[in-house]
């Protein structure tokens, strides 16, 4: 699952901000054609929800063989149990195939990935140079995946997230994760670090470095860059482009829509 957080920006649109954001978009796309995997601190409050819908495309070419992967639809839903704890539910519909001499693949792996059920909790608040610290835990239920992606055993992912606000107006953020994924008896240690810069009042851009260290295999490292646009305080659009540094990935792109649903009871009482 792919996730950032919706910045709570006022729903205003300024021409100068739009121009700056457009310039940054072209610079980002041209400089760094990778997955966006950094988990942010919990963005929901008690009774509020967030829905994230995404699609992605990636390829890797070696000689005349080109491996192609699609995440046709990725869904992640978050709900705030309290102001510091949220529950997470998600699932992907994925397709993978291999082209030889540009011909359509004969064998395509297609179907739903195992259902993801998890919990995110903010443990320690940010104070001075000390970061905000969060815990993210996910379970992947083996019997719920399609036949091509079904796991034999229960999978899990565990992450510790660290978050810093930067700058006098907190217009930038540094966010980094450390953790591990385990599924089908495969263990991989993972890391991710992201620098995010808000641009005016309508969006921003971020740069991410992430990777995994599978137990018994060589590490894989990726780099990606992205921009996001928040036309209102409760809607965010992301575009992410990236590539593997030493991994089997030549190009990666994701488009994502995030919708934040506030707690109306809290809004009414305020």
N, C-alpha and C positions, 0 to 999 in steps of 0.2 A: 504494500500500500504506500501511496505517496502522500506526504502531508507537510504543509506549513501551517501558518496561522493567519487569520484575517486581522490585519491591523485596523484598529478602530479609528477610521478617518472620517471627517465630516463629509457629507455628500455634496461637495461643491466641485466645480470644474473650472479651472483657470487656463486660459490660452497659453500663458507662459509656461505653466507646469506641463501642459500637454506637449509643447514643443520640446522641452527638456527630456521628458520621458521618451518621446519618439527618437530623439538623438541617441539616448542611452540604449534603446532597443536595437538600433542598427549597429552600434559599437559592440554590444554584447553578442549579437548574432554573428558578426563578422570576426570577432576575436576568438570565440570559443564555441565551435560547433559542438550512462551517466545519470545516472539516476538521481532524482531529488529524494533523498532518504532521511534527511535530518529531521528528527522529531522535535517539535517545539513544546514549551510548557503548555499545560492545559489551557485552552482558549475558551472553554465553556464555563458558565457559572451555574449555580443550582437552578434546575428547571429549564435551562437553555439547551439548544441542540445545534449541531453543525453537520451539514451533508456535503461530501466531496465526491464529485463525479469526474473521471479522467479517462483519456485514451492515450495510448503511446505506440510508438513504432521504433524499431531498432534493426540494424543489420551489421553483419560482419562478413567480409569477403576475403577468401584465401584461394588464389588461383582462379579457376572457373567456378568455384563453389561459393555460393552466397547464402548465408543463413539469415533468415528473416523472422522477426517475432513481432506480434501485435498483442497489445492488451486492448481488446475491442471496447471493453467497458470495465472500469474499476469503480467500486462503490465503497465508501467508508462513512459510517454514521457515528457521531459522537453525541453523548448526552451527559449533562452535568448532574451528578448525584449530589454534589455540594460545590462550593466555590473552589475547592482544591482537588476534587476527584471527579473523573469522568469515565464512563464505560464506552467501549469501542466495538463496533461490529462491522465487518467488511468482507468482500468477495470480489474476485476478478474473473472476467471471461477472457481467456487467452488463446492465441493461435501461434504455432511455431512450424516452420517449414524450411527446406533447403532447396535452392534453385541451382541447377547445373547448366551452364551455357545459356542462361537467361530463360530457361524453360520453367513452366509452372511445376511446383513440387508435386511428386506423386503421393508422398506420405505427409500428411499434415496432422500435427497434434493439436487438438482443439477441445475446449471445454472449460468448465468452471474449476477454479482453484479451491482448495479446502476453505471452509468457512473460518474466518478470523474472529475471535472473541477476546477482548482484552480490557485492560484497566490502565488509566493514566492518573498519576497523583503528583501534585506539587508538594515536596517534602520540606524544603528550606527556602525562605524568601531571600531575594537579593539584598545584600547589605554592603555598601561601599565597593571594595574590590572583590568581595566574595560573591560568586554567582548564585543565581536561583538554581535549585537542584530539583529535578523531577525523576520519577520512576515510571517506566512504560513496560508493561508485560502483556504479551499476546499468546493465545493458544490457537493452534490450527487443527481443526477437528478432522481426522483422516477419512471418515466415512462420508463426508459431505462433498468431496471433490468429484469432478468428472472422471471417467475411466482413464483418460490420458494423463491426468495430473493427481490422481488419488494417491495418498500416502499410506504406507503400511502402519505407521506408528503416529502417535500424537506428536505434533511439532510445537515448538515454543520459541518465542523471541523475548529477550530481556535487554533493556537498555537503561542506562543512566543518562539523563540529559542535563546540560549545564548551559545557562543563559545569562548574558551580560547586556545591559543597555549601555550605549556608548554615545558620547557627545553631550553638550550642554542641554540640548532640547530632546535628548534621547531619540535622535533621528536615525540612528544606526544600531544594529544588534549583532552580537557574536554568539553563535549557538553551536554547541558541539556535543556529540554523543559517543558513548562507548558501550559495547554490549556483545551479545552472542546469540546466534540462531542455531537451533537443533531440530532436525527432522530426518526421518528415515535413516537414523544412526549416523547422520552427517553433522558434524559440528563445525561452525565457522565463527570466528571472532570478527566483529564489525566495528567500524569507526566512521564518523562523518563530522565535518566542520563546515559551517556556513557563515559568511559575512553578508549582512543585509543592509541596504541603504534606502531609506525612504526618499522619495523625490517629490517635493511639494506636498500637495494634499490628495493626490489621486493615485499614487502607486509607488513603485520603486523597482529595484533590481537586486539580485543576490548572486553570489558566486559560491559554489560548493565543491569540496574535495571529499571523496568518500571511498571506502574500500572494504574488502573482506579478506580474512586470512583463514582459509579452510584448513582444518586439521590434517596434516600430512601432505599438503599441496602448496604450490607457490601462491603468494598473495596477489590479489587483483585490485587495481586502483583506477578510479574514474574521476573525471572533472566535468562540471557542468555549469552553465550560467543561465539565468532566467530573468524575466521581468514580470511584474504583476500589476494589474490595474484594478482599482477599487472604485467603480462608478458610484456606489453608495456605501454606507458604513457596514452593510450586511451582505454585500456581494463582492467576490474577488475572482478575477480571471488570471490564470498563470500560464505562461509558455516557457518551457524548459528545453534547452538543447545541450547535448553533451557528447562525450566520447570516452572510450577507455584509454588509459595511459599505457598500461601493459596488459590489458584484458582483451578478450575476444569480443570487442565492440568497436565498430568504426563510426557509427552515428546513432544518436538517440534523440527523440523529440517527444514531448508530452504536452498535451493541452488539458487544462483542468478548470473546473468551475467549483467554487466554494460558496455555500449559502449558510449564513448564520441566522438562526431563528431564536430571537431573544425570549426571555421569560416575561410574558405580558403582565403577569401579576406583579412582578417587581417594578416594571415600567409604570404600571398604573398607580402603585403605592407611592412612587417617587413624583 
